[in-house]
């Protein structure tokens, strides 16, 4: 789980050290419930714009934004433990294995061997899988943004189609489309959202949070939208690299499908629940 905070794919690979096949599967399937390094910038940006800056200023705003992101992380950890217990009592039930930590004999580190194994067996392994999906995905995103039918882009058609379902989650069609097109890498979800709102033909990368906030608010974002976006950023399907790594480590497409569905279903249900409660409270008040 701790390795998953850096990269969920690396976290899945790290599950190799678990001796029990059952417990290894549970760890693999729940690894995506913690935010990876690709999701943190998006979480921090949304928290800063819609929560931190909305209730305070200066250093106090930074503290509040940090606490909100921390709360999201704790939500992910709690769901990891909850889903792990659910899996251990249902499809992956069995006798828990005992934990024994045996210290190996000390050996002098072999720097060359460590570097070679680290680069070729870990880094290049993950990067090769990322590139194999990122290249065609980049082409698809470009086509959706630049191919028009009746002066309306394919991206807008897809967003309009998804909009009714997205509204039930407190989102809009462009946001949901961005998460789907961000399947290769979580880092491109926000650029796709900005590209869609600004009607650009290429990904938009802005560093000014004030400017980003203005664009989002002008396109109908509210505090509810921000909360649901943060929830769905935490709880949605793993990126393509992670899923390909799960296939290699678990050895079956059924575990890939389950690891795709578990966080996604949790995210959809939680967003709908948040939206329903928000609307109910709004009616009462």
Secondary structure, 3 states (H helix, E strand, C coil): CCHHHCCHHHHHHHHHHCCCHHHHHHHHHCHHHCCCHHHHHHHHHHHHHHHHHHHCCCHHHHHHHHHHHHHHHHHHHHHHHHHHHHHHHCCCCCCCCCCCCCCCCCCCCCHHHHHHHHHHHHHHHHHHHHHHHHHHHHHHHHHHHHCEECCEEHHHHHHHHHHHHHHHCCCCHHHHHHHHHHHHCHHHHHHHHHHHHCCCCCCCCCCCHHHHHHHHHHCCCCHHHHHHHHHHHHCCCCCHHHHHHHHHHHCCHHHHHHHHHHHHHHHHHHHHHHHHHHHHHHHHC
